[in-house]
Amino acid sequence: MNYLPLTVGTNNEPAITNANNVKQLFLSVDVMSWPQSRSTVNFQTVIGTQDYTQAIATFGYLETASLQPCGTITQVAGSGTIATITCPNAFSVGANVTVTGLAHTGFNVTNVPILTATSTQFTFASGVSQAQVSDSGLAVSGQIFQIADVRNAEPLAESSDLQRPNAISVQSDDGAGNIKFRFMGVPNATFNCIVNFQQAATAFAALTDTWNPIPDRYAFIYNRLFLGETLEPVDAQRAQVEKQRGILSLVSIAQGMELEDKAIFVAQYLNIDAQTAANMLGTQQGSGAKAGR
């Protein structure tokens, strides 16, 4: 940089913007997901309701979604040997049930067998004695079904087709952390929906901020990309070299990308044609294979 300060501008610019560009590139949906940035949210479906809005301030993009039959508890009671839970449900005798969220915590259980079940109540073995009392919580029981069709950018149409959902989309994002999910088909029962998502990149605001959730072992990648962004205004040739090294290393760890997708990604970032990018990736892939042996 010829000793030019990277924080000469207001609010430590251009260092902050350059770092943010690299971090957002690393955490974009095109590259890969990170265990450190994964989070989960649960919500319950309503029979006949297709759309569900959840307040998720950190939402980046949807990874997976699963459904499990559930019911909302309204009352609990215990004889000292048997717990009786009042809860609209479609549970089966012998299946395991997990109960959470009750104020009467003795009835919060994990994977205990259901002894009896009707459409309004179920029972399980319990040593808690309790006269019937109002309470609220969630009971889940039965097979967990993964929703195979998960869409982040493509919407789903309106529907009135009642069935267990086989698709979920991020239907809208208002920019204020309110995410609307849409199912297809429309839930025909009450399910607990388990959504796994990647959190959005937390922007750098100060020089003391970290690269988290990007692992430290990838510092050799984001350091080169940052250097490339920083050099571009003063040494375009060297900037291109650093950006090339960084972007090729980045796509080499992006296990979810096909070679064609990697070529397009590299071509766009380096502003080169797709064939040149593909040739560069061919060399990169070969070197990676040798290193792995």
N, C-alpha and C positions, 0 to 999 in steps of 0.2 A: 504493500500500500504506500510505499515511499514515505513511511512514518506519518501518513495522514491519520488523524484520530477518527475512530469509528463512532464516537459519541459526540461529534461536534455540533450536531443539530439539536433542536428542542426535544426534550424527553428521550435523550440518548439515541437519536437517529443518526445514521441509518441502521445501526446495529439491531435495534429492536424489530424493525420491519423485516430485515433480512432473516433474522432468526425465526420470526413468525412464519415467513414464507416457507422455510425449510420444514418447520414442525408441522404445518398444515399439509405439506406434501407427504411427509412421512405417515401421517395419520389419516390420509385420504382413503376413501373406500376403494380406490383403484389398486392400492398397494397391498395392504394386509391388515389383519386385526391383531390386537395385542392383548395378552391375558391381563396385563396391568391396567388396561383401560376398559375392561369389560365390566358391565353392571347389569343388574336384573331388577325388573319391576313386575309385580303381580296385580292383576285386576280380575274382577268377576264379570262374566257375561250375564245378560238378561235374555230370556227367551223372546225371539222376534226382534231383537235390537242388533243392528248391523254395525254401527259406528260407536267408538269409545275414545273419548279424549282424556289423555293423561298429562299431568303437569310434570315434565321431566326437563329440568333446566339444563342438564348436561348431555342431552340426547345428541348423538352423532349419526348413527345409522343402525338399522335393525339387522341382527344376525340370525337368530332363531326364535321360534315361538312354539309352545306346546300347550296342550289342553288336558285338564283332568277334571272329571265330574266333581262337583262340590255343592255345598249347601250353606246357607247362612243360619247360624244358631240363634234362637230366640229365648230358650229356657234350658236350665239344667237341673238335675236332681240326682241324689245318690243314696242308696240304701245301706251302704257299707260294704256291699259285695257287687252291686250292679249300678252302673251309671246310666241314666236315661236322658238322652239329649233330644230336645225338640228342635227339629230342623227339616224343612222340606228337602227331600232327597230322592235319588234313584239308586241308592246303595244296595249291595247284595250281602246276604249272610255269609260269613267266612272270609270276606274281603277285609283287608287292613284299612284302618281309618286313622288320619292324623287330624288333631284338633288344635287350633292356635287362636290366640287373641282373647281368651276368656278372662274376665276379672276373677272368677273363681278358678284359680290356676291349677287346682288339683285335677281338674277335668281336661287340662291341656295335655294331650298324649301324642305319641308318635308310633305309627304302625302297629296298632293293637287290633286284634280280630273283632269284627262286628258279630254280636251274638244274635240279635234280632233286628229286623228292619221293616218299617212300613214307609209309606209315602210322606209321613209327617214326623216320625221319630226313629231313632236307632239306639241300641244299647251296647255296652261293652263292660268287661270285668273291671271293677274299681273298688278300692278300699275306702273311698271318700263317702262320708255321710253328709247329706245336705237336703233340706226340704226344697221342694220345687221353687225356683227363683228365676227371675228374668236375668238374662245375660246376653252378650253378643260376641260372636266369634265366627270362625270359618272351619268347616269340616271338609276334608278332601278324601276321596276314596276311589279306587278303581284304576284302570290302566291309564297311563299317561301317553297321549298321542302327539307326535311331532307334526307340526304343520309343514308340509314339504315345500309349498309354494310361498316364498317370502319375497316381497317386493318393496324396494325403497323409493324408486322413481316412477314406476308404472302404477297408475291408479286402478282400482276395481270399480265396476259399475254398481249401481243400485240394484238390489235384489230383494225378493220376498220368499226365496226358496229356502225353507226350513230344513236344515240338516247339520250334522257336525261339520264345522268349517274345515276346508281343505286349503285355504289360501288366506293370507293376511297382507295388507299393504300399509305403508305409511302414507295415508291419504292426504294429509296436510300438516303443515308446520307454520304456526303464526309468527315465528321469529321471537316469541316471548316465552318459549319453553312449553307451549301447549301442543302436544302431538296427538293427532287424530289417527287412530288405527281403524281399518275397515276389514271385515271378514267376508269371505265367500266360501260356502253358503252362510246363511243367517243362522245363528245358534238356535238349535232346537231343544236345548237343555241348558242348565246352569253349569258353566265350566269355570274353573280357575285357570286363567291364561298366564303363562309364565313367559315373559319376554326377556331375551338376552340381547343387549345392544352394546355397541361401541360408543364410548363417550366422545364428545367433540373435543378438539384440541383446546387446551387452556392457553390463551394467548400470553406471550411474554409482555410484562408491563414494567419490569425493573431488571437491572443487570444481575440481581441476586436470584432471579427465578431460575428454575431448572428445566431440563429437557424431559422430565417425567411426563408421560409414562414410557417414553422411548428408553429401552435398556442402555446402560452405560457401555455395554459391549459393542454397540453400534456407533460409538463416538467417532470412529474413523470414517463413517459415512456422513453423519450430519456435520462434522467439522469441515469436510471437503466441500459439501454443498454450500455451507455458510461462507466458506472462503470464495467459492465461485460467485455467489451473489454479491459479495463485498468487492471483489476485484473488477466486476463487469464495467463500472464507470471509468476505471483508470487503466486497465490492462485487459482488453477484451480477449486477446489470444490466450493468455494464461488462465483467465476466468473460464473459458470454454474447456480447457484441459481439466481443471479442477471439477467443473460441473459434470464432465463426461465420466471422470473417475467415480464421482459420488453417485450419479444416477445409475450407472451400470452395477455398482455394488448394491444399491438399493433394490433394483429389480431382481438381483440374484437371490435375495432373501425373501422375495414375495412369492411364496409357495402357491398361492391361489391364482396366480396369473398364468395364462397360456403364453407361449412364445410370441404368437401374433399380437396379443395384447401388450406384451412387454415392448415389442418393436414400436407399436403406435405410441405408447407412453414415452419412450425414449425419444422418438422423432419429434413429438410435440414439445418436450422439455428443452431439447437441444436445438430445435428449429432446423432439423435436417430432414432429408427424405426418408421414407419408410425402409427402402432397400438398404441404404447406408446403415440405418439403425439395426436392421436384421443382421447384416454382416458383422457389425460390432458385437451384437449379442451372441452370434455363433462362436466367435472367438472367446467371449466371456464364458459361455456355457462350457466350452471345451476346457478352459483353464479351471473352472469350478469342478468339473468331473475329475480331472487329474488330482486336484487338491483333496478331493473326497476319498481317493483310493489309499 
